[in-house]
Every structure is written in C-alpha cells, then in structure tokens.
C-alpha cells in the first residue's frame, strides 16, 4: 500500500456515509467498499426537495446535475463528499466543490480520476430496457468490483450517446436494442477521462446525441452529431419537455427504428 | 374516419369517409369540448382522441405526401412554435422543434394585426428588421420603435420580418424551403424570408395525418 493509499484509507475509515460527485478514482471507491461505507451518488435526484434550494449557491442557468448534487449535499447527512474534478468531469464541478466546501461543515475532497484500466461495457451493448441499463450503470459507480456474468452483446438498432440524463424518462422512448455511447460508456468502463472512448459512435445506427443543457459536453454532442450520418442532437435541462420527447419519437420512427 | 389537427389558435378537420373529403377549420376557442376524432395531432390533440400522432411525424408525413423532391426543408410556423424537417435523398436528415425560444410568434403576429387594425396584404417587406427570437420579447422592440416616431405599420412589418428570418435560421438557412401553417396566407411574412419560399398552406399536418391513417388502415387489413 503506498503512502497515498494508506492516507486515503486512514481518512476514509473515519466516515460512515459519503457522497460522490462525478466518478472519484477506484481507489476511493475501493476504500469506501472495504470500510463498508454508505455511498450516495449525489448526481442523481435523491431527496424530495425543490431544485431552487440550490439557487443561493449556483446560478439557475447551470448544469441541472450539479444543481441536483448541491440539493442532495445540503439535505443528506453526510460525513464527507468526494468530488472528481479531473479530466473526466468539468470545471463546473470544480467550482461547485469550492462552493460546497465553504457552505458545508464536512470535508469536501477533490479528486482527479485518471483510471485507465477498462472494466468493459457489457450493459452498453446488451438487449435490455435502456432505462434499466442506465440505472445499473449509474449504480455501478458505487462499487469497485469487476463485472460478473456480463450479458451478451446485442445487434444494435439505435444509439444513445451522452451522459446519464437528469431525467431518465427520456430513455423509455428507445428500443431495448439501443447501444449506449459517450460518457455513460466511460462510466461503465470505469475510465471517465477516456476521451477517445467517449467520442466513439456507431455510424450504422440512428443515434441521439444527448447532453444536459449548459454542460460543456453540448459542444461535443453537437460536433459528433454533425459527423454522424444519421443523428439527432438534443439537449435537455431539468425535465424532458414535450418537444424533446416528440423529437426523439419522431427521429426514431422516421428513421425506421422499430420500438 | 375523422382526423383532427388541434392547434393553439385553430383546429383543422378532415372526414375521410365523406364523399369528397375537404378540410374544415374552426378557431380553437370555439371548439366544443366534447369534440372527438379518430386520429389527432397538434399540441391539444391528446385531449380529443385516443389515438395521437406527434406533430413532427405528422409534418414529415405531410411533406412526404405533398413534396415530390428527395431533398427539401419543410418549415411549419404555428401560433405557438416552429418546427422543421429536412430530407436528403428521400430520408430524414435533420429536424427541430422550438417551443421555447420560438414561442408565440404566429400568435403574436395575429394579435398585432387585430390590435393595430392592420392588413398584412397591404404592407411592404421593410428594409430593416428586428432581431426577434420570441414573439413576447419582440413586442418591446415594436413599442420602442413606435415611440421613436416610426409608423406602427412599419414597426410591425420589421417585427414580422424578424420572425421570418429567425425561423429561416432555425431551419438551417436553406436556399429554398417549403412553408406550412396559417402564416402561408400572410404575404408580408412569406415575402420576408431571405430565400425562395413555396407555401403549402395550413393543412400539411392534416395531410400527414391522412397518410398515417391510411397506412394504419392498410396494416389492420393486412
């Protein structure tokens, strides 16, 4: 065990419940798992509180996922928060960490995830409801264990590129044979800073390039959508609007994708 | 089979079982609440039918039925929103639906016509324009311009031209576009586009619904 790991282990065993924003390095997750800590993924809606409660800390026009993380951090009883601020996350998370560190009486620890050992991405290519797979992928960030019994690879009929959306309801519009690309694939692979993997797509299947509104990844999503021969670029803020749903429905149906 | 396009300001109907089916139109505010149709589209449509086709699909199907080319842009300017589809080699290549920043443009144009008692057929396309992204926000430009001494008709014409240019950019700034919606009947609006415009009228979504209905009927019989 290196000195850094020893220090991490010594620090983390003082906690019982931690929150994570983004994907901290596997060393952090492994240490938390080894010490049986409860991990809350603050990027997901966890508490029934108005998103407006984040407004004293973050602008209203800001990444909905980070606003959600702030709401969770304010309302959950946590012992510490680990925020990844490396190349697998964004400047917005770095600034959010700075603000939370001052607002909360608990340690807010910034990490720099440079993990580059791929775990694989079987769920991204499986034949299952897209919503279920995305939920499993996001739940997977709380574990450092390797994947057992990966499902077989399916023949793709559509693609979803992007991050796990703040509002998962949009995922119900896609067929079960939708393959997942983008940062969500990097999440499952446990290499969130792998920009080459993030930029991959399948040009043979109609693909929705999704990003959260006000996220830096909107530029990459739109750029890749223009390169893809059959793509729809889509950004959504807090909730999936009727027009966003209609665009996805129309895109898939008019592209001949079977439900 | 009765088809209905339930828009914000107007509802359009077509009875496919009539001897010579012709579309009919009624102001949405005058629509009986117990109205029921067999297949509906439009943002109010789900309230009046158990079977619904989303507006972008209805627009695309209408374009497929009415436009013979393989490459085209079809832009629908409604009361509440704007949407477009772009086909390339006979297949969908791009689409967009702006219900937020393009909000209430058509509605505002009609509102201004009544409020200022204007006749759009008598207004010339102005040299100048407003930078309009939303019908509501654009109203401020009109009031400011009128206060500065510009005639109301000129100020409104600049507003209408701004809306047309905004819609044109939203559709990807094509050299030529097909136009759908009630604003096809507004010569000032049609003439304000900086490109070649072919108006298809206000029944394109209804035509798309007709295509969908006949397809569904054929699938049922097969």
Interface residues (C-beta under 8 A of the other chain):
Chain A: X230 X232 X241 X242 X243 X246 X247 X249 X250 X251 X253 X254 X255
Chain B: X43 X54 X55 X56 X57 X60 X81 X85 X91 X92 X93 X95 X96 X97 X98 X99 X100
